[in-house]
């Protein structure tokens, strides 16, 4: 299933094995991995709380009970 990561990037979320909120050289970002390979990263956030909230909204459709 593809999700819109930003205005130019769609991510095949069914292949994502891990997501990590991390401090990188230009700020806090959510990084997405397929196995050991980083395949995408989010926009920059000012706090880990902001990144967590953004990520939880992004994955909310996948966490719905059927």
Secondary structure, DSSP 8 states (H G I E B T S, - for coil): -EEE-SSS-EEEGGG--EEEEEEETTEEEEEEEETTEEEEE---BSSHHHHHHHHHHHHGGGG---
